Amino acid sequence: MQSSLRYEQGSCSDVGCVRLVNEDSHLVRERDGLWLVADGMGGHSNGRWASSEIAASLHDAWLPSDLEGALVATEAALARANDSIYRAGRRENKVIGSTVAALLIRARRFVVLWAGDSRVYRMSNEVLSLLTTDHSQVEQLVIAGLLSREEAEDHPMAHMLSRAVGVRPELTLDLRHGDVLPSDVFVLCSDGLTRTVHDTEIEALVRQSAPRAAAARLVELALERGAADNVTVIVVGCNEPTLVAR
C-alpha cells in the first residue's frame, strides 16, 4: 500500500484594484486532502455570500479516508450549497451563483471537480498543464473552432459563464482523475489571476518558488497589473512523507 504524501501549501486572496468587496472564498483542509476556490457572482453581498456558502458547506462536511467516498461526500456538500444558493436567487428574483474548483487527494490519487471558470493546474515534471476547462460561452466557441485562443482572451463575453453553482436546480460538475507523483504541484485560482497572469508566468513562478511564496507572488503580480477582479490562489506541493528513524 502506498503511503500518503506530505503537503506544502500556500494560499492568498485579495480584493484586487477595482472591486470594493472580495467575492472570492477559499478553503484549505490539508489533513483531509481538500482544497477549494470559489468565485461568487450576483452583486457584492450576494456574490460574497454564494462563494462563502460553498466554502462553509465543504468546511463542515465529513470526508471519508478513501477517494471515492470523499468524492461522494464533496459532491453532496456542493449539491446542498447549490440548493441553498438557487433558492436564495429565486426568492430575490435574480441570478446568484458561484464558480467552484476543488482538489481532493488520497494517497497517490487525485480528483479535480469544478463548475465555472475557476481553474486547477498541475505542475508535473516541471511542466504546467491545465486540468480544468472553463465553463464559459467563449470557451465553447474556442472548442467549436469559431474563436482562436488569442481572440478569446479579450472577447466581450469572456465573463459569461455557461455553468456555475446555484444558477440551476441541479448542479452538474466536471471531474478529472489522475495519479499524484512526488514533487507535483497543484495551483487552484479564480479568474482574477488568469485574466492578468499568463500560464507561462504561472509555470515559471511555481517552478522557482515554494508554494507559500508562489501563491503570494502570483497575487502580487496580478495586483501590479491592476487586477480588475478579485484574485485568489492556492498552491499545493506534494512531497514524499518524511521518514523518522526509530
C-alpha positions in Angstrom: 0.0 0.0 0.0 1.4 3.4 -0.9 1.9 5.9 1.9 0.3 9.3 1.9 2.1 12.3 0.6 3.3 15.3 2.7 1.9 18.6 1.6 3.5 22.1 1.5 1.0 24.8 0.7 0.3 28.5 0.4 -2.9 30.5 -0.2 -3.6 34.2 -0.8 -6.7 36.2 -1.7 -7.1 39.9 -2.5 -10.0 42.2 -3.4 -8.0 43.5 -6.4 -7.5 47.0 -7.6 -11.1 47.9 -8.7 -13.7 45.9 -6.7 -14.9 47.1 -3.3 -15.7 43.6 -2.0 -13.9 40.3 -2.3 -16.4 37.9 -3.6 -13.9 35.0 -3.7 -13.7 32.3 -1.0 -11.3 29.5 -0.5 -10.9 26.5 1.8 -7.8 24.6 2.9 -8.3 21.2 4.7 -4.8 19.9 4.4 -5.3 17.0 6.8 -8.4 15.9 4.8 -6.7 16.4 1.5 -9.2 19.0 0.2 -8.6 22.4 -1.3 -11.2 24.7 -2.9 -11.6 28.1 -4.6 -15.0 29.7 -5.3 -15.7 33.0 -7.1 -19.1 34.5 -6.4 -21.5 36.3 -8.7 -24.7 38.2 -8.3 -23.7 41.6 -6.8 -21.3 42.4 -3.9 -23.2 40.9 -1.0 -24.8 38.1 -2.9 -21.6 37.0 -4.7 -19.7 37.0 -1.4 -22.4 35.1 0.3 -22.7 32.5 -2.5 -19.0 31.7 -2.5 -18.8 31.6 1.3 -21.8 29.2 1.3 -19.8 26.8 -0.8 -16.8 27.0 1.4 -18.9 26.6 4.6 -20.7 23.6 3.2 -17.3 21.9 2.5 -15.8 23.1 5.7 -18.4 21.2 7.7 -18.6 18.1 5.5 -17.3 14.8 6.8 -14.8 13.3 4.3 -14.1 9.5 4.3 -10.5 8.4 4.1 -10.9 6.7 0.6 -11.0 8.8 -2.5 -14.3 7.5 -3.8 -16.1 8.2 -0.5 -14.5 11.6 -0.2 -15.7 12.5 -3.7 -19.2 11.4 -3.0 -19.2 13.5 0.2 -17.8 16.5 -1.6 -20.4 16.3 -4.4 -23.2 16.0 -1.8 -21.9 19.1 0.0 -21.8 21.1 -3.2 -25.3 19.9 -4.1 -26.5 21.3 -0.8 -24.8 24.6 -1.4 -26.3 24.6 -4.9 -29.8 24.2 -3.5 -29.3 26.9 -0.9 -28.0 29.4 -3.4 -30.6 28.6 -6.0 -33.4 29.0 -3.6 -32.0 32.4 -2.5 -31.9 33.5 -6.1 -35.5 32.5 -6.6 -36.5 34.5 -3.5 -34.7 37.6 -4.7 -35.7 37.1 -8.4 -32.1 37.3 -9.6 -29.3 35.1 -10.6 -26.9 34.3 -7.7 -24.1 31.8 -8.1 -20.5 31.0 -7.8 -17.8 29.1 -9.6 -16.1 26.2 -7.7 -12.8 24.4 -8.3 -11.8 21.7 -5.8 -9.0 19.3 -5.4 -9.1 16.0 -3.5 -6.1 13.9 -2.8 -5.9 10.4 -1.2 -2.6 8.5 -1.1 -1.3 8.8 -4.6 -4.5 9.6 -6.4 -6.3 12.9 -7.1 -9.6 14.1 -8.4 -10.5 17.6 -9.5 -14.1 18.8 -9.7 -15.3 22.1 -11.0 -18.1 24.3 -12.4 -17.4 27.7 -13.9 -14.1 29.3 -14.9 -12.0 29.0 -11.7 -9.1 26.7 -12.6 -6.9 23.9 -11.4 -3.4 23.5 -12.9 -0.9 20.7 -12.2 2.9 21.1 -12.5 4.4 17.7 -13.1 8.0 17.0 -14.2 8.5 20.8 -14.4 5.6 21.2 -16.9 2.4 23.1 -16.1 -0.9 21.7 -17.5 -4.5 22.9 -17.1 -6.7 20.2 -15.6 -10.0 22.1 -15.9 -11.9 23.5 -18.9 -13.6 26.9 -18.4 -17.4 26.6 -18.4 -17.9 29.8 -20.4 -19.6 30.8 -23.6 -16.3 31.9 -25.1 -14.6 28.6 -24.3 -17.4 26.8 -26.1 -16.7 29.0 -29.2 -13.0 28.1 -28.9 -13.7 24.4 -28.7 -16.0 24.7 -31.7 -13.2 26.3 -33.7 -15.1 29.6 -34.0 -12.6 31.6 -32.0 -8.9 31.4 -31.6 -7.4 31.3 -28.1 -5.9 34.7 -28.7 -9.3 36.2 -29.7 -10.9 34.6 -26.7 -8.7 36.4 -24.2 -10.2 39.8 -25.0 -13.7 38.8 -26.0 -16.5 40.9 -24.5 -18.4 37.8 -23.5 -15.4 36.4 -21.6 -17.2 36.7 -18.2 -20.4 34.9 -19.4 -20.5 31.5 -17.7 -22.3 28.5 -19.1 -22.2 26.7 -15.7 -22.0 27.6 -12.1 -23.1 26.6 -8.6 -26.6 27.9 -7.7 -27.9 29.0 -11.1 -29.9 25.9 -11.8 -31.9 23.5 -9.7 -29.5 20.7 -10.3 -25.7 21.1 -10.2 -23.5 19.5 -12.9 -19.8 19.1 -12.1 -17.0 18.0 -14.4 -14.4 15.6 -12.9 -10.8 14.7 -13.7 -8.9 11.9 -12.0 -5.2 11.1 -12.0 -2.1 9.9 -10.2 -0.1 12.1 -8.0 3.7 12.0 -8.3 6.1 13.3 -5.6 7.1 16.8 -6.5 3.8 17.5 -8.2 2.4 21.0 -7.6 -1.3 21.9 -8.0 -2.5 25.5 -8.4 -6.1 26.5 -7.8 -7.2 30.0 -8.7 -10.1 32.3 -9.5 -10.2 34.0 -12.9 -8.8 37.2 -11.4 -5.4 35.6 -11.7 -5.7 34.1 -15.2 -7.1 37.3 -16.7 -3.9 39.1 -15.8 -1.1 36.5 -15.5 -0.3 34.2 -18.4 0.1 30.4 -17.9 3.8 30.6 -18.8 4.3 33.0 -15.9 2.4 30.8 -13.5 4.6 27.9 -14.6 7.8 29.9 -14.0 6.8 31.2 -10.6 5.6 27.8 -9.4 8.8 26.2 -10.7 11.1 28.6 -8.9 9.3 29.3 -5.6 8.0 27.3 -2.7 4.1 27.1 -2.5 3.7 29.8 0.1 5.9 32.3 -1.8 4.4 31.3 -5.2 0.8 32.0 -4.0 1.8 35.4 -2.6 3.8 36.4 -5.7 1.1 35.3 -8.2 -1.4 37.5 -6.4 1.1 40.3 -6.1 1.8 40.1 -9.9 -1.9 40.4 -10.7 -2.2 43.4 -8.5 0.8 45.1 -10.1 -1.1 44.8 -13.4 -4.2 46.5 -12.0 -6.3 43.4 -11.3 -9.8 44.4 -12.2 -11.3 41.4 -10.3 -10.7 39.6 -7.0 -7.7 37.3 -7.1 -7.4 34.0 -5.1 -4.6 31.5 -5.4 -3.8 28.2 -3.6 -0.6 26.3 -4.3 -0.2 22.8 -3.1 3.1 21.0 -3.3 3.2 17.2 -2.9 6.3 15.5 -1.4 7.4 12.1 -0.1 6.5 11.6 3.6 9.3 12.4 6.0 10.9 9.3 7.3 11.6 9.2 11.0 14.4 6.9 12.2 13.5 4.6 15.1 
